[in-house]
Each structure stands twice: as C-alpha cells, then as structure tokens.
Amino acid sequence: KNFLLSSDQTVERKLKEAILAIRIERAFTKEQILELYMNEIYLGVGAYGVA
C-alpha cells in the first residue's frame, strides 16, 4: 500500500487498502509479501530496503 496508494486518511482509501490486501494475498505468498515490503521500506540516512 505504501507505494501503490496515496497517504490520504479517508474511508475511500481504507476500502482500497482492503481490496488491495485481498488481491496481494491471492497473488503472493506471505514470504513474498514480506520480501517486497522489506526491500521497499526506508531504513534511514538515505537507505531503502535490505537487498
């Protein structure tokens, strides 16, 4: 959701998050989802991801 949706705090965004979560869980394993997340997050001092 961090790189696919805006940072708005609205009911519409929450609904989009729920739909996106269902679609992602159908397409990827939990391990794949975690890997995608870990490689996208900000780690500080200009560093992103662990790989």
mmCIF file of the N, C-alpha and C atoms, coordinates in Angstrom:
data_MODEL
# 
_entry.id   MODEL 
# 
loop_
_atom_site.group_PDB 
_atom_site.id 
_atom_site.type_symbol 
_atom_site.label_atom_id 
_atom_site.label_alt_id 
_atom_site.label_comp_id 
_atom_site.label_asym_id 
_atom_site.label_entity_id 
_atom_site.label_seq_id 
_atom_site.pdbx_PDB_ins_code 
_atom_site.Cartn_x 
_atom_site.Cartn_y 
_atom_site.Cartn_z 
_atom_site.occupancy 
_atom_site.B_iso_or_equiv 
_atom_site.pdbx_formal_charge 
_atom_site.auth_seq_id 
_atom_site.auth_comp_id 
_atom_site.auth_asym_id 
_atom_site.auth_atom_id 
_atom_site.pdbx_PDB_model_num 
ATOM 1   N N  . LYS A 1 1  ? 0.823   -1.197  0.000  1.00 0.00 ? 1  LYS A N  1 
ATOM 2   C CA . LYS A 1 1  ? 0.000   0.000   0.000  1.00 0.00 ? 1  LYS A CA 1 
ATOM 3   C C  . LYS A 1 1  ? 0.857   1.248   0.000  1.00 0.00 ? 1  LYS A C  1 
ATOM 4   N N  . ASN A 1 2  ? 2.040   1.165   0.605  1.00 0.00 ? 2  ASN A N  1 
ATOM 5   C CA . ASN A 1 2  ? 2.882   2.352   0.717  1.00 0.00 ? 2  ASN A CA 1 
ATOM 6   C C  . ASN A 1 2  ? 3.297   2.921   -0.629 1.00 0.00 ? 2  ASN A C  1 
ATOM 7   N N  . PHE A 1 3  ? 3.504   2.072   -1.614 1.00 0.00 ? 3  PHE A N  1 
ATOM 8   C CA . PHE A 1 3  ? 3.902   2.604   -2.909 1.00 0.00 ? 3  PHE A CA 1 
ATOM 9   C C  . PHE A 1 3  ? 2.819   2.506   -3.969 1.00 0.00 ? 3  PHE A C  1 
ATOM 10  N N  . LEU A 1 4  ? 1.637   2.042   -3.604 1.00 0.00 ? 4  LEU A N  1 
ATOM 11  C CA . LEU A 1 4  ? 0.544   1.954   -4.571 1.00 0.00 ? 4  LEU A CA 1 
ATOM 12  C C  . LEU A 1 4  ? -0.597  2.924   -4.288 1.00 0.00 ? 4  LEU A C  1 
ATOM 13  N N  . LEU A 1 5  ? -0.718  3.387   -3.050 1.00 0.00 ? 5  LEU A N  1 
ATOM 14  C CA . LEU A 1 5  ? -1.821  4.277   -2.685 1.00 0.00 ? 5  LEU A CA 1 
ATOM 15  C C  . LEU A 1 5  ? -1.296  5.596   -2.137 1.00 0.00 ? 5  LEU A C  1 
ATOM 16  N N  . SER A 1 6  ? -2.161  6.597   -2.129 1.00 0.00 ? 6  SER A N  1 
ATOM 17  C CA . SER A 1 6  ? -1.798  7.897   -1.564 1.00 0.00 ? 6  SER A CA 1 
ATOM 18  C C  . SER A 1 6  ? -1.769  7.807   -0.041 1.00 0.00 ? 6  SER A C  1 
ATOM 19  N N  . SER A 1 7  ? -1.335  8.870   0.599  1.00 0.00 ? 7  SER A N  1 
ATOM 20  C CA . SER A 1 7  ? -1.282  8.877   2.063  1.00 0.00 ? 7  SER A CA 1 
ATOM 21  C C  . SER A 1 7  ? -2.532  9.501   2.688  1.00 0.00 ? 7  SER A C  1 
ATOM 22  N N  . ASP A 1 8  ? -3.581  9.695   1.896  1.00 0.00 ? 8  ASP A N  1 
ATOM 23  C CA . ASP A 1 8  ? -4.839  10.252  2.407  1.00 0.00 ? 8  ASP A CA 1 
ATOM 24  C C  . ASP A 1 8  ? -5.412  9.373   3.515  1.00 0.00 ? 8  ASP A C  1 
ATOM 25  N N  . GLN A 1 9  ? -6.093  10.005  4.454  1.00 0.00 ? 9  GLN A N  1 
ATOM 26  C CA . GLN A 1 9  ? -6.755  9.273   5.530  1.00 0.00 ? 9  GLN A CA 1 
ATOM 27  C C  . GLN A 1 9  ? -8.267  9.390   5.340  1.00 0.00 ? 9  GLN A C  1 
ATOM 28  N N  . THR A 1 10 ? -8.770  8.621   4.376  1.00 0.00 ? 10 THR A N  1 
ATOM 29  C CA . THR A 1 10 ? -10.191 8.668   4.055  1.00 0.00 ? 10 THR A CA 1 
ATOM 30  C C  . THR A 1 10 ? -10.776 7.260   4.062  1.00 0.00 ? 10 THR A C  1 
ATOM 31  N N  . VAL A 1 11 ? -12.086 7.194   4.127  1.00 0.00 ? 11 VAL A N  1 
ATOM 32  C CA . VAL A 1 11 ? -12.781 5.910   4.073  1.00 0.00 ? 11 VAL A CA 1 
ATOM 33  C C  . VAL A 1 11 ? -12.521 5.251   2.718  1.00 0.00 ? 11 VAL A C  1 
ATOM 34  N N  . GLU A 1 12 ? -12.502 6.045   1.667  1.00 0.00 ? 12 GLU A N  1 
ATOM 35  C CA . GLU A 1 12 ? -12.252 5.513   0.323  1.00 0.00 ? 12 GLU A CA 1 
ATOM 36  C C  . GLU A 1 12 ? -10.886 4.826   0.252  1.00 0.00 ? 12 GLU A C  1 
ATOM 37  N N  . ARG A 1 13 ? -9.871  5.445   0.838  1.00 0.00 ? 13 ARG A N  1 
ATOM 38  C CA . ARG A 1 13 ? -8.537  4.840   0.822  1.00 0.00 ? 13 ARG A CA 1 
ATOM 39  C C  . ARG A 1 13 ? -8.523  3.543   1.625  1.00 0.00 ? 13 ARG A C  1 
ATOM 40  N N  . LYS A 1 14 ? -9.198  3.517   2.756  1.00 0.00 ? 14 LYS A N  1 
ATOM 41  C CA . LYS A 1 14 ? -9.251  2.298   3.573  1.00 0.00 ? 14 LYS A CA 1 
ATOM 42  C C  . LYS A 1 14 ? -9.920  1.155   2.806  1.00 0.00 ? 14 LYS A C  1 
ATOM 43  N N  . LEU A 1 15 ? -10.954 1.453   2.055  1.00 0.00 ? 15 LEU A N  1 
ATOM 44  C CA . LEU A 1 15 ? -11.598 0.428   1.227  1.00 0.00 ? 15 LEU A CA 1 
ATOM 45  C C  . LEU A 1 15 ? -10.640 -0.069  0.147  1.00 0.00 ? 15 LEU A C  1 
ATOM 46  N N  . LYS A 1 16 ? -9.910  0.865   -0.463 1.00 0.00 ? 16 LYS A N  1 
ATOM 47  C CA . LYS A 1 16 ? -8.922  0.473   -1.469 1.00 0.00 ? 16 LYS A CA 1 
ATOM 48  C C  . LYS A 1 16 ? -7.833  -0.394  -0.852 1.00 0.00 ? 16 LYS A C  1 
ATOM 49  N N  . GLU A 1 17 ? -7.408  -0.061  0.367  1.00 0.00 ? 17 GLU A N  1 
ATOM 50  C CA . GLU A 1 17 ? -6.401  -0.861  1.074  1.00 0.00 ? 17 GLU A CA 1 
ATOM 51  C C  . GLU A 1 17 ? -6.894  -2.288  1.292  1.00 0.00 ? 17 GLU A C  1 
ATOM 52  N N  . ALA A 1 18 ? -8.141  -2.428  1.704  1.00 0.00 ? 18 ALA A N  1 
ATOM 53  C CA . ALA A 1 18 ? -8.702  -3.753  1.969  1.00 0.00 ? 18 ALA A CA 1 
ATOM 54  C C  . ALA A 1 18 ? -8.760  -4.584  0.691  1.00 0.00 ? 18 ALA A C  1 
ATOM 55  N N  . ILE A 1 19 ? -9.205  -3.976  -0.388 1.00 0.00 ? 19 ILE A N  1 
ATOM 56  C CA . ILE A 1 19 ? -9.274  -4.683  -1.674 1.00 0.00 ? 19 ILE A CA 1 
ATOM 57  C C  . ILE A 1 19 ? -7.874  -5.052  -2.147 1.00 0.00 ? 19 ILE A C  1 
ATOM 58  N N  . LEU A 1 20 ? -6.946  -4.126  -2.022 1.00 0.00 ? 20 LEU A N  1 
ATOM 59  C CA . LEU A 1 20 ? -5.562  -4.379  -2.419 1.00 0.00 ? 20 LEU A CA 1 
ATOM 60  C C  . LEU A 1 20 ? -4.952  -5.511  -1.598 1.00 0.00 ? 20 LEU A C  1 
ATOM 61  N N  . ALA A 1 21 ? -5.207  -5.534  -0.310 1.00 0.00 ? 21 ALA A N  1 
ATOM 62  C CA . ALA A 1 21 ? -4.673  -6.588  0.558  1.00 0.00 ? 21 ALA A CA 1 
ATOM 63  C C  . ALA A 1 21 ? -5.178  -7.962  0.125  1.00 0.00 ? 21 ALA A C  1 
ATOM 64  N N  . ILE A 1 22 ? -6.448  -8.055  -0.195 1.00 0.00 ? 22 ILE A N  1 
ATOM 65  C CA . ILE A 1 22 ? -7.018  -9.330  -0.646 1.00 0.00 ? 22 ILE A CA 1 
ATOM 66  C C  . ILE A 1 22 ? -6.359  -9.778  -1.943 1.00 0.00 ? 22 ILE A C  1 
ATOM 67  N N  . ARG A 1 23 ? -6.206  -8.853  -2.878 1.00 0.00 ? 23 ARG A N  1 
ATOM 68  C CA . ARG A 1 23 ? -5.591  -9.195  -4.171 1.00 0.00 ? 23 ARG A CA 1 
ATOM 69  C C  . ARG A 1 23 ? -4.132  -9.604  -4.007 1.00 0.00 ? 23 ARG A C  1 
ATOM 70  N N  . ILE A 1 24 ? -3.405  -8.902  -3.162 1.00 0.00 ? 24 ILE A N  1 
ATOM 71  C CA . ILE A 1 24 ? -1.991  -9.227  -2.941 1.00 0.00 ? 24 ILE A CA 1 
ATOM 72  C C  . ILE A 1 24 ? -1.856  -10.600 -2.299 1.00 0.00 ? 24 ILE A C  1 
ATOM 73  N N  . GLU A 1 25 ? -2.691  -10.897 -1.305 1.00 0.00 ? 25 GLU A N  1 
ATOM 74  C CA . GLU A 1 25 ? -2.613  -12.194 -0.628 1.00 0.00 ? 25 GLU A CA 1 
ATOM 75  C C  . GLU A 1 25 ? -2.991  -13.350 -1.543 1.00 0.00 ? 25 GLU A C  1 
ATOM 76  N N  . ARG A 1 26 ? -3.800  -13.087 -2.552 1.00 0.00 ? 26 ARG A N  1 
ATOM 77  C CA . ARG A 1 26 ? -4.143  -14.132 -3.527 1.00 0.00 ? 26 ARG A CA 1 
ATOM 78  C C  . ARG A 1 26 ? -3.008  -14.359 -4.523 1.00 0.00 ? 26 ARG A C  1 
ATOM 79  N N  . ALA A 1 27 ? -2.233  -13.304 -4.801 1.00 0.00 ? 27 ALA A N  1 
ATOM 80  C CA . ALA A 1 27 ? -1.198  -13.377 -5.834 1.00 0.00 ? 27 ALA A CA 1 
ATOM 81  C C  . ALA A 1 27 ? 0.167   -13.811 -5.305 1.00 0.00 ? 27 ALA A C  1 
ATOM 82  N N  . PHE A 1 28 ? 0.447   -13.546 -4.014 1.00 0.00 ? 28 PHE A N  1 
ATOM 83  C CA . PHE A 1 28 ? 1.768   -13.804 -3.455 1.00 0.00 ? 28 PHE A CA 1 
ATOM 84  C C  . PHE A 1 28 ? 1.673   -14.599 -2.160 1.00 0.00 ? 28 PHE A C  1 
ATOM 85  N N  . THR A 1 29 ? 2.764   -15.301 -1.828 1.00 0.00 ? 29 THR A N  1 
ATOM 86  C CA . THR A 1 29 ? 2.852   -15.970 -0.531 1.00 0.00 ? 29 THR A CA 1 
ATOM 87  C C  . THR A 1 29 ? 3.187   -14.923 0.529  1.00 0.00 ? 29 THR A C  1 
ATOM 88  N N  . LYS A 1 30 ? 3.032   -15.284 1.792  1.00 0.00 ? 30 LYS A N  1 
ATOM 89  C CA . LYS A 1 30 ? 3.379   -14.362 2.880  1.00 0.00 ? 30 LYS A CA 1 
ATOM 90  C C  . LYS A 1 30 ? 4.854   -13.981 2.809  1.00 0.00 ? 30 LYS A C  1 
ATOM 91  N N  . GLU A 1 31 ? 5.704   -14.953 2.472  1.00 0.00 ? 31 GLU A N  1 
ATOM 92  C CA . GLU A 1 31 ? 7.138   -14.700 2.369  1.00 0.00 ? 31 GLU A CA 1 
ATOM 93  C C  . GLU A 1 31 ? 7.445   -13.702 1.252  1.00 0.00 ? 31 GLU A C  1 
ATOM 94  N N  . GLN A 1 32 ? 6.767   -13.827 0.126  1.00 0.00 ? 32 GLN A N  1 
ATOM 95  C CA . GLN A 1 32 ? 6.973   -12.902 -0.987 1.00 0.00 ? 32 GLN A CA 1 
ATOM 96  C C  . GLN A 1 32 ? 6.510   -11.492 -0.628 1.00 0.00 ? 32 GLN A C  1 
ATOM 97  N N  . ILE A 1 33 ? 5.394   -11.396 0.074  1.00 0.00 ? 33 ILE A N  1 
ATOM 98  C CA . ILE A 1 33 ? 4.886   -10.092 0.502  1.00 0.00 ? 33 ILE A CA 1 
ATOM 99  C C  . ILE A 1 33 ? 5.882   -9.432  1.447  1.00 0.00 ? 33 ILE A C  1 
ATOM 100 N N  . LEU A 1 34 ? 6.399   -10.197 2.401  1.00 0.00 ? 34 LEU A N  1 
ATOM 101 C CA . LEU A 1 34 ? 7.381   -9.658  3.342  1.00 0.00 ? 34 LEU A CA 1 
ATOM 102 C C  . LEU A 1 34 ? 8.640   -9.212  2.609  1.00 0.00 ? 34 LEU A C  1 
ATOM 103 N N  . GLU A 1 35 ? 9.103   -9.998  1.652  1.00 0.00 ? 35 GLU A N  1 
ATOM 104 C CA . GLU A 1 35 ? 10.297  -9.638  0.884  1.00 0.00 ? 35 GLU A CA 1 
ATOM 105 C C  . GLU A 1 35 ? 10.084  -8.335  0.118  1.00 0.00 ? 35 GLU A C  1 
ATOM 106 N N  . LEU A 1 36 ? 8.935   -8.201  -0.536 1.00 0.00 ? 36 LEU A N  1 
ATOM 107 C CA . LEU A 1 36 ? 8.623   -6.967  -1.255 1.00 0.00 ? 36 LEU A CA 1 
ATOM 108 C C  . LEU A 1 36 ? 8.624   -5.769  -0.313 1.00 0.00 ? 36 LEU A C  1 
ATOM 109 N N  . TYR A 1 37 ? 8.019   -5.930  0.855  1.00 0.00 ? 37 TYR A N  1 
ATOM 110 C CA . TYR A 1 37 ? 7.959   -4.852  1.843  1.00 0.00 ? 37 TYR A CA 1 
ATOM 111 C C  . TYR A 1 37 ? 9.346   -4.486  2.361  1.00 0.00 ? 37 TYR A C  1 
ATOM 112 N N  . MET A 1 38 ? 10.124  -5.505  2.721  1.00 0.00 ? 38 MET A N  1 
ATOM 113 C CA . MET A 1 38 ? 11.455  -5.264  3.291  1.00 0.00 ? 38 MET A CA 1 
ATOM 114 C C  . MET A 1 38 ? 12.395  -4.586  2.293  1.00 0.00 ? 38 MET A C  1 
ATOM 115 N N  . ASN A 1 39 ? 12.168  -4.801  1.018  1.00 0.00 ? 39 ASN A N  1 
ATOM 116 C CA . ASN A 1 39 ? 13.010  -4.179  0.002  1.00 0.00 ? 39 ASN A CA 1 
ATOM 117 C C  . ASN A 1 39 ? 12.522  -2.795  -0.404 1.00 0.00 ? 39 ASN A C  1 
ATOM 118 N N  . GLU A 1 40 ? 11.415  -2.342  0.159  1.00 0.00 ? 40 GLU A N  1 
ATOM 119 C CA . GLU A 1 40 ? 10.840  -1.050  -0.205 1.00 0.00 ? 40 GLU A CA 1 
ATOM 120 C C  . GLU A 1 40 ? 10.914  -0.014  0.918  1.00 0.00 ? 40 GLU A C  1 
ATOM 121 N N  . ILE A 1 41 ? 11.007  -0.441  2.174  1.00 0.00 ? 41 ILE A N  1 
ATOM 122 C CA . ILE A 1 41 ? 10.914  0.480   3.306  1.00 0.00 ? 41 ILE A CA 1 
ATOM 123 C C  . ILE A 1 41 ? 12.151  1.367   3.444  1.00 0.00 ? 41 ILE A C  1 
ATOM 124 N N  . TYR A 1 42 ? 11.954  2.522   4.047  1.00 0.00 ? 42 TYR A N  1 
ATOM 125 C CA . TYR A 1 42 ? 13.030  3.467   4.328  1.00 0.00 ? 42 TYR A CA 1 
ATOM 126 C C  . TYR A 1 42 ? 13.730  3.050   5.607  1.00 0.00 ? 42 TYR A C  1 
ATOM 127 N N  . LEU A 1 43 ? 15.052  2.927   5.545  1.00 0.00 ? 43 LEU A N  1 
ATOM 128 C CA . LEU A 1 43 ? 15.828  2.473   6.698  1.00 0.00 ? 43 LEU A CA 1 
ATOM 129 C C  . LEU A 1 43 ? 16.618  3.595   7.363  1.00 0.00 ? 43 LEU A C  1 
ATOM 130 N N  . GLY A 1 44 ? 16.546  4.794   6.824  1.00 0.00 ? 44 GLY A N  1 
ATOM 131 C CA . GLY A 1 44 ? 17.250  5.929   7.397  1.00 0.00 ? 44 GLY A CA 1 
ATOM 132 C C  . GLY A 1 44 ? 18.509  6.276   6.616  1.00 0.00 ? 44 GLY A C  1 
ATOM 133 N N  . VAL A 1 45 ? 18.958  7.506   6.762  1.00 0.00 ? 45 VAL A N  1 
ATOM 134 C CA . VAL A 1 45 ? 20.173  8.036   6.135  1.00 0.00 ? 45 VAL A CA 1 
ATOM 135 C C  . VAL A 1 45 ? 20.208  7.714   4.630  1.00 0.00 ? 45 VAL A C  1 
ATOM 136 N N  . GLY A 1 46 ? 19.087  7.904   3.960  1.00 0.00 ? 46 GLY A N  1 
ATOM 137 C CA . GLY A 1 46 ? 19.014  7.703   2.518  1.00 0.00 ? 46 GLY A CA 1 
ATOM 138 C C  . GLY A 1 46 ? 18.997  6.260   2.059  1.00 0.00 ? 46 GLY A C  1 
ATOM 139 N N  . ALA A 1 47 ? 18.861  5.310   2.970  1.00 0.00 ? 47 ALA A N  1 
ATOM 140 C CA . ALA A 1 47 ? 18.874  3.889   2.609  1.00 0.00 ? 47 ALA A CA 1 
ATOM 141 C C  . ALA A 1 47 ? 17.451  3.338   2.541  1.00 0.00 ? 47 ALA A C  1 
ATOM 142 N N  . TYR A 1 48 ? 17.190  2.596   1.476  1.00 0.00 ? 48 TYR A N  1 
ATOM 143 C CA . TYR A 1 48 ? 15.897  1.943   1.291  1.00 0.00 ? 48 TYR A CA 1 
ATOM 144 C C  . TYR A 1 48 ? 16.105  0.461   1.084  1.00 0.00 ? 48 TYR A C  1 
ATOM 145 N N  . GLY A 1 49 ? 15.296  -0.365  1.730  1.00 0.00 ? 49 GLY A N  1 
ATOM 146 C CA . GLY A 1 49 ? 15.335  -1.809  1.532  1.00 0.00 ? 49 GLY A CA 1 
ATOM 147 C C  . GLY A 1 49 ? 16.571  -2.475  2.097  1.00 0.00 ? 49 GLY A C  1 
ATOM 148 N N  . VAL A 1 50 ? 16.490  -3.790  2.213  1.00 0.00 ? 50 VAL A N  1 
ATOM 149 C CA . VAL A 1 50 ? 17.593  -4.551  2.792  1.00 0.00 ? 50 VAL A CA 1 
ATOM 150 C C  . VAL A 1 50 ? 18.405  -5.287  1.739  1.00 0.00 ? 50 VAL A C  1 
ATOM 151 N N  . ALA A 1 51 ? 17.895  -5.388  0.522  1.00 0.00 ? 51 ALA A N  1 
ATOM 152 C CA . ALA A 1 51 ? 18.638  -6.119  -0.519 1.00 0.00 ? 51 ALA A CA 1 
ATOM 153 C C  . ALA A 1 51 ? 19.331  -5.172  -1.463 1.00 0.00 ? 51 ALA A C  1 
# 
